[in-house]
Amino acid sequence: MLGLILFIPYTADLVGLVEQHGFRLHLYADDTQVYGSCRPSAVADFQVRLSACVDDVAAWMLANRLQLNTGKTDLLWCATAHRCHQLPTSALRIGPDFVNPSNSVRDLGIYFDADLSMRCHVQKTVASCFAVLRQLRRIRRLVPTSVCQTLVVAVVLSRLDYGNAVLVDLPGYLYSRLQSVLNAAARSIAGLRRSDHITDTLVSFHWLRAPERVQFKLATIVNRSLNGTAPSYLAADLRRLSDMPSRRRLRFSLTQQLDVPQSQCVTVLVTEPSLSLVLGYGTVYHRALSRPTHCHSSAVN
């Protein structure tokens, strides 16, 4: 078995192979994600090109003693909520099999919906956090408060905060569901009843509320990107207005604000031909720091 570091150069030839079909590639450890986008009117041609691309990938894998696992393949068409009715519902040919579109897919622990609303991710995150809290309640009286708080932070808040930078600008009702986990966790530690006020307890624990935790994570990522401690593919999308020749004469160029590019919504496909799932990823920007703009999706191989 090749190690992960050796596996990446071993599959480097896939980049050129996939780009020949007009798709883009994202490699992560032993995951190879192929992704592309199209307009609703070009979906049929997109499906044909994708199937041909997967056929070539399967042939390359066979020649290099690898196997295309179509049994673990998921297909997701992404669009805005108003255009979801235009998405195809027919199965897509992936190698010898046909794969039906899914309503949501899981990639690196994050669930993506067809409309990128993140409802599925919030629902599953909240459910898993409450399941852990129910288990911790059984031992609450057996451990001191400090130990209970440490356990909650380690096994509950870590789940709540995982990948939460993609949850920016969610509707208020989804933030409320995430906040309910924080409230229940704080009540469990402090021994409060469900009817007791929780604000002072959250402050005493130095816990940010759910929307603030998302903004803090986003600000941290942007700060690391601007200071060269984040991956280069994140830093490449952040540009200060003061560094842009066309903006230097504007008064905003004297600030530390970042350029927020215009966004454009397109129909996107995500599929995973071989190893794991695919990620619909968008550049993130938040006002002076960063804010989510355009959404791309992927096909995974």
Buried (B, 14 or more C-beta within 10 A) or exposed (E): EEEEEEBBEBBEEBBEBBEEBEBBBBBBEBBBBBBBBBEBEEBEEBBEBBBEBBBBBBEBBEEEEBEBBBEEBBBBBBBBEEBBEBBBEEEBBBBEEBBEBBEBBBBEEBBBBBBBBBBBBBBBBBEBBBEBBEEBEEEBEEEEEEEBBEBBBEBBBEBBBBBBBBBBEBEEEBBBBBBBBBBBBBBBBBEBEEEEEBEEBBEEBEBBBBBEBBBBBBBEBBEBBBEEEBEEEBBEBBBBBBEEEEBEEEEBBEEEBBBBEEEEBBBBBBBBBBBBBBBBBBBBBBEBBBBBBBBBBBBBB
